[in-house]
Amino acid sequence: MTTQHLIEPDQVVHQAAAILASLEYIDQGAAQRLGPLAEAVTNAFMVVYYQAETGRATRNDFCEALEAIRRSLPQA
C-alpha cells in the first residue's frame, strides 16, 4: 500500500511567499542561477491563475508545470 502525501496548496504558496518576502536582495549571480527555476515556478503560477480565472486548467496542465519545476530543481 502506498502512502499518499496531501499538501494544501494554500499552505505551500503562503510559506514560499513568506520566505521570498524575507529576502532583501538577490544579486545578479544568484538571479542567473535561479533563472530556470524562477521561470518554471512562474509558469506554474500562470496555470494556477488560469484555473482561478477560467476553471479550465487541466490536471495535465498542472502535471506539466510541476514536472518543469522538478526538472529545474538542483540535483542533490
PELIN-V497498 format. One record per residue. RES is the residue in three letters. PSI is psi in whole degrees, 0 to 359 (none if undefined). D_CENTER is the distance of its C-alpha to the mean C-alpha in Angstrom with 2 decimals. Layout:
# PELIN-V497498
RES	PSI	D_CENTER
RES	PSI	D_CENTER
This chain:
# PELIN-V497498
MET	133	28.45
THR	151	24.72
THR	130	22.83
GLN	129	20.03
HIS	114	17.32
LEU	125	16.08
ILE	129	13.41
GLU	127	13.42
PRO	320	10.33
ASP	316	12.14
GLN	316	12.59
VAL	311	9.09
VAL	317	8.11
HIS	320	11.60
GLN	315	11.65
ALA	318	8.84
ALA	320	10.69
ALA	319	13.93
ILE	315	13.32
LEU	321	12.42
ALA	338	15.44
SER	348	17.60
LEU	142	17.39
GLU	327	20.51
TYR	149	19.93
ILE	117	18.13
ASP	170	20.85
GLN	318	20.90
GLY	314	20.80
ALA	319	17.68
ALA	320	16.05
GLN	319	17.29
ARG	325	16.02
LEU	350	12.46
GLY	305	12.81
PRO	321	11.51
LEU	318	8.26
ALA	320	8.04
GLU	317	9.04
ALA	319	6.68
VAL	318	3.62
THR	315	6.74
ASN	322	7.79
ALA	319	5.39
PHE	331	6.51
MET	323	9.79
VAL	317	10.09
VAL	314	9.75
TYR	315	12.23
TYR	318	14.38
GLN	317	14.64
ALA	320	15.67
GLU	323	18.16
THR	335	19.62
GLY	13	18.79
ARG	1	18.87
ALA	137	15.45
THR	165	16.35
ARG	323	15.16
ASN	322	15.22
ASP	315	12.92
PHE	316	10.21
CYS	316	11.41
GLU	318	11.42
ALA	318	7.89
LEU	326	6.86
GLU	322	9.87
ALA	322	9.07
ILE	313	6.24
ARG	319	9.11
ARG	331	11.60
SER	345	10.29
LEU	142	10.43
PRO	140	13.99
GLN	128	16.51
ALA	none	18.41
